[in-house]
Amino acid sequence: MTLLSQLNTLESTGLVRLINAQPNVEYIFRHALIYDAVHNSIVKRDRIALHSLVGMTLERLYSDRVNSGELAPMLAQHFDLGGDDRRAVLYYTLAGDASFDTFANLEAIAHYSRAIDLAATAQISNFQLIHLYTRRGRAQELIGRYEQAVKNYQGMQAAARQRGDRSMELNALILEGTIRVAPTAVRNIDEGHSLSERALALARELNDRPAEAKILWNLMLLHRHAGDPKQARAYGEQSVVLARELNLREQLAFTLNDLQPLYMVLGQPTQSIDALHEAQQIWREDRNLPMLADGLATEAMMNFFIGEYDRSLALSAESQRLSESIGNLWNQSYSRFIRGYIFLERGEIDRAIETMETTIRLGEQAGFLFALIQTQADLGFVYSQLGDYPRAMDYARRSLTFAQTSFPQGASYPLSLMAYVNFLKGDVDQSQIYLHDAADAFTASEMNMMSFFGPLTEVEIAQAHGDYDRAVHIADRTLTSMNSWGMQPFRSDALYFKAQALWRQGQTDAAQQLLDQARQAAEKLGSRRSLWKIYTLLSEIERQQGNLVKAVQLKNEAEKIINRIADHISDLRLRESFLNLPDVRAALAKS
C-alpha cells in the first residue's frame, strides 16, 4: 500500500483532513485528541528520533525561514522533544526574539523561559544566557510583571555566580537596579541604592564604561524619585557625557528622557524640551515603540504645562494608540495621565472622571505608581469641585496610602488635597494640620510641581482670617514659581485669588486689572473651571461701580459656563451637588 493510499484511507475514516494539495500535500489531524493518541502510541525512542528527523527536515527545506515567527517555534519544539537541547535553545531564542520584536510579550516570555531551562544541558555561551535573561526581564516589565522581572534578574545573578561570569553579574545588578529605583510596584530605594553602588564599583573594576553610563542613569532615577533633583541632574548629565563619548544611542535616549522632567523642576524649560526631542528622535529612528509612546506621553504633559492643551491632547491620543498597538499597559495609563486634567479644566466633567478612572485601573495593572498616587488625588480634586467631599477624601486617602507605602516623596500631593477638601468642608483646624503635614512631606519633584492644592488652601485660610496681605504674598509666591517653570495651568487661579484679596482690601482698580489678566489666561486655555469665578467677581466689581449693564453681561457669561459644566455631569446627584455649591448658587442668583 502506498503512502498516498494510506493517507486517503485515514482521510476517509475522518482521522485526518487535507488542508493543502498544492504545491505540497498537507494534512492535519481532525482533533488534538487524535494527535495525542497517535503521538503517545509511538515508542519513546522512536518518538524522539522522529521529532529530531522532522526538525532537521524542516530546517533543510526552509533554511531561509528558520528565524521566522512561524517556523522557529515549531523547530524549537521538535528539537526539544527530539532531545537536541543545543538546537532547541537556538530556536527558542529565535522564536522569543521574533515575538519580542512584534510585542507579543507573553509568547516571548514562554520561549525565553524554556531556553533558560535548557541552558545548562545545552551548554550555551554566557553571552547567549545574558541575552535570554535580559530579553525575558524586559518582556516581563513591558506587561507590568515587575515581581517576575525581579526574580528573573536575581536568577541571572545566581547563574552568573555559578558560571563565574562577573560581566553577567554586572548586567543583572544594573537591570534589577533600574526597576528598583523607578516608580514601579517593586520600587525599593534602599535596595536600588545598594544594587547601583555594587554595580558601579564592579563596572569600574571591569573598566566597563557602557555599563557605567547605565548605572549613572540608575543613580539619576534614584535621586530623582527620592526628591533630590539637583543630585539627580548631576548623575544624568554624567551619563549623557559618557553616552555621547561612547556613541551609546539607546542609553543616551534613556538618560535624556529622564533628565527632561528634572530640567523642568529646576526651572530650565529650554533644556527640558531639547532633551525630550533628542530622545524622541532616537526612539523613532530605532523603532523603540514602547519608549516612543512614553516620550509622546511626556511631551503631552510638557504641552499641558505650557498651556498648549490641544497639542497635549493630540500627543496623548497618539501615545495611547501606539501603546495599545503593542499591548504596553504602563504607557496606556501614562498616555491618559494628563488628559483627565485638561477635561476638568475645560469643564468636561464626565470625560475627566472616565479618563482618570481608566488611568488608575490601567495603572494598577501595570504597577504605574504615578497613576495610583497623582491621578487618584486628581480624581479627588474633581469631586471636590463638585461638592462631593466624602468621595474627594476617599480618593485622597487612597493616594496617600500608595505614596506612604511606595513613594513617600509623593505624600505631599494628597496631603495638600486633604487640607483643601477639609477647608471646603469648613474644618479649618483640620485643614491646617494637613497643610503642616504636607509641608513636612514636601520634596522638589515633578509630581509636586502640579500641586496647586497647598497654595490654594493657604490663600483661602488667610482670607478667611482676614489676613489679605498674607493671601497676596502666597499668591505672588505661587506666581513666581509658575513663572520660573513656564507653567500656565492654574495661573488664572493664582491671579484670581490675588485679585480677590486686593478687592477685599478695597484696592478695586488693582483687583480689576488682575482679574482681566486672569480672564485672558483662562480664556486662552479654555479653562471653564476658573473662568466662571472670574466673571462672577468682575460682575460684582462692575455692579459696585454702578456699571449695571456690564455687570449683567458678565454675570450671564458666568451662568452660561456653569450651565455648560452642569450639562457635562451625567450623574444627577453630582450635578445637584455642584449646582448647590455656595459660590455657584451666588453666581446664579438673580441680581
Secondary structure, 3 states (H helix, E strand, C coil): CCHHHHHHHHHHCCCEEEEECCCCCEEEECCHHHHHHHHHHCCHHHHHHHHHHHHHHHHHHCCCCCCCCCHHHHHHHHHHHCCCHHHHHHHHHHHHHHHHHCCCHHHHHHHHHHHHHHHHHHCCCHHHHHHHHHHHHHHHHHCCCHHHHHHHHHHHHHHHHHHCCHHHHHHHHHHHHHHHHCCCCCCCHHHHHHHHHHHHHHHHHHCCHHHHHHHHHHHHHHHHHCCCHHHHHHHHHHHHHHHHHHCCHHHHHHHHHHHHHHHHHCCCHHHHHHHHHHHHHHHHHHCCHHHHHHHHHHHHHHHHHCCCHHHHHHHHHHHHHHHHHCCCHHHHHHHCCCHHHHHHHCCCHHHHHHHHHHHHHHHHHHCCHHHHHHHHHHHHHHHHHCCCHHHHHHHHHHHHHHHHHHCHHHCHHHHHHHHHHHHHHCCHHHHHHHHHHHHHHCCCCHHHHCCCHHHHHHHHHHHHCCCHHHHHHHHHHHHHHHHHHCCCCCHHHHHHHHHHHHHHCCCHHHHHHHHHHHHHHHHHHCCHHHHHHHHHHHHHHHHHCCCHHHHHHHHHHHHHHHHHHHHCCCCHHHHHHHHCCHHHHHHHCCC
